[in-house]
Amino acid sequence: MAPWFNVRKAAQVAAYFALQDEGEINVLKLTKLIYLADRLFMEKYDRPILNDYLVSMDHGPVNSLTYGFISGTSESGDWDKFIADGAKHMVALANSKLSEDDLDELSDAELDILHSIWKSFGHMDRFVVRDYTHENCPEWENPHGSSNPIPYERVFKALGKKKSPELADSVLGDRKAISKLIS
């Protein structure tokens, strides 16, 4: 696992959206909401919430490391404290008593962005949200059955940021700094 990736924070982002959807949310919809939240945070604050690897997949842009936990291909006790497998193609809160107050990794600004994304997209069907990302996230390129990286510079450029290379370098610099602190 990437040392700079905060699994607990990613789980709390997923838990926020599950909370909004009465404790259980479709996997496809969740992955799109997480990506859109990261993208909106980048637009507003010049950095992502999750500092994840971003990739183009057939169903749109995805936060890759987070998706590994959502899909069950990656495991962590920090993830399991907040998110459990639900029914087919669903994930659920690991604890029905979980509340927004338990999301201690998320800042007020991050919670505001999550709220804004839910308000804009929470009422939509998973395929409508997916189609929205295809049509409104120009950094996504159809990988035709594969998975291709989405560089942060491309996202910043799509957001109209004039200093896209510098902003992308800042995100990558944060990763290096965190990795040095941990090792």
N, C-alpha and C positions, 0 to 999 in steps of 0.2 A: 504494500500500500504506500502511496505517496506520503512522505512524512508531513507535508504541509497541508494535507487534506484532513479536515475536521469531520469525522464520521458522525459524531454526536450532533453537530450543527446541521449536517445534511438530514439526519433523522428527524430533527426538530422542524426543519422546513417541511418535510413530508408529513409530519404529524400535524402541523398547522393546517395544511390543506385537508387532511383526513378529518380533523376536528370540524372544519367548515362543512364537510359533506357527511355529517352525522356519524362519523367514526370509521367510515370505510370509503375508499375511493378507487376508481378504475386506474390501472397501471398506466395506460396510454395518456389519459387525461393528466395524471399526476406528473408524468415526465415532462409534458408540455408546459404545465403551470410552473414547474420548477425552473425550466429554461427561461420562460418569459419573465419570471421574477428576477433571475440573475441578469437578464438583458436590460430590464427596466432599471435595476440598481446601477448597472454600468452606465446607462444613459444619464441618470441623475447624479451619481457619485463617482463616476470614472473608475469603478472597480466592481468585481462580482461579489455576490454574497458568499458563494461556496468555493471559489478558486479551484474549480473542477476542470477536467479536460472536457472540451466541447467538441462534439462530433456531429456530422451529418449522417443520419440513418434514413431508411426508406420512409419512415413515418415522421420525418422532420428532425430538427436539431434536438440534441440530447446532452445532458450533463452526464458524461460517461461513467465516472466513478460512482456517482449517486445511483445511476441506473443499475449498476452491478448489484447494489444492495436491494433496490426495489425488485429486481428480477430474481434475486436469490442466488446469483452466481458469486457474490461476495458475502462474507459473514463478519459480524462484529457484535460483541455484547452491547456496545454503545448504541448500535442500530436497534437491536432487539428490545431494548428498554422502552422504545417509543413506537416501533412499527412491527407488526406481525403479518404473516400471510393471511389473506382473507379468502373468499370464495374465488372461483376461476377468474383470472385477470384482475384481481382486486388486491389491495393491501388494506390493513385495518390498524387502528390504534392497538398497541400492545396492552394497554390498560384503559378500560372504559372511564376511569376516574381522572384521566389525564386532562389538564386544562391549559389554557394559554399561559397561565402563571408558571407552568412547569418548563416552559421553553426558554431556559436561562442562557442559552448560547446566542440568542437573537437580540440585537439592539432594537431600540424603538424605531429607528429609521428602517431597519430590515423588516420589522413587523408591519410598518406602514406600507412598504412595497408589497408584501405578501397580501395584505388586506386589499390594496388597490388591484392586484392581479385577480384575486378572488371575486371582487366586485365586478370587474370587467368580463371575466371568463368563467366564473364558477357555475353559472346557470347554463352554460353551453354543453352540448354532447361532446364526448371525447373526439369524435371525428371532425366536428366543426372546429374545435380548438386545434387539432392537427392541421386541418386545411388552412386555418388562419396562419399558422407558422410557415406553411409552404408559401403562402401568398405575401406575407408581411415581414419575413425575416430573410432578406436577400443574401445573408451570409450562408444560408443553407443551400447546398448543392446536392441534387439527387444522386445518391451513390449507387443506384441500380443494384440493390441487393448486398451492398458492402457497407463499410463504415469509413468515412473520411474525416480527418481532423478539421475543425473550424478554428483557425488561429484567432486569438483575441484581437489582433490588429484588424482582421476582417470585420469583426463585430463592431468595433469602435468606428471603423470607416462607414459601415452600414448605418450606424447611428448618427452620422454626420459630424463626428469628432474630428477637428482639424489636426490634432496631434496624435493620431491613431498609433503610430509606431512607438512614441514615447509612453503612451498609456499602456500599451501591451507590454513594453519593457518593464514598466513599473509593477504590473501584475506578476511577471516572471521573476522580477527582483525580490518581491515579497516572498515568493516560494523559496528562493535561494536563502534568504535571511532566516526564514522559519526552519528550513532544513539544517542550517548551521547551528541554530539554537538547540535543536533537538539532538544533534549528533555529538 
